[in-house]
Amino acid sequence: MEELYSDLKELQVALQTLLKKYNNLRKENEFLRKEIAGINDQLLEKQQLIDASEERLATTGITTLYNEEERQLLQSKIDLYLKEIEKCLALLNA
């Protein structure tokens, strides 16, 4: 009888451990969902900035607005935004 009690106690401990892990995973999942939502918001914001910049550049022409140094700086900023967008997309696809 004592062996049965011992086995039940072990089963109870294992079940409690499993429930703790389950709850931790649920919390982590919720955190990750919120993080993805934040990344999506950032992605949308950056895409809107890119769209606005492209529209502005298309209407005014880059050669009349910027000298070579300014164009290179702008291009590097655009490249940085694109890399960040690609990172966000990679995180979403992972």
Secondary structure, DSSP 8 states (H G I E B T S, - for coil): -HHHHHHHHHHHHHHHHHHHHHHHHHHHHHHHHHHHHHHHHHHHHHHHHHHHHHHHHHHH-HHHH--HHHHHHHHHHHHHHHHHHHHHHHHHH-
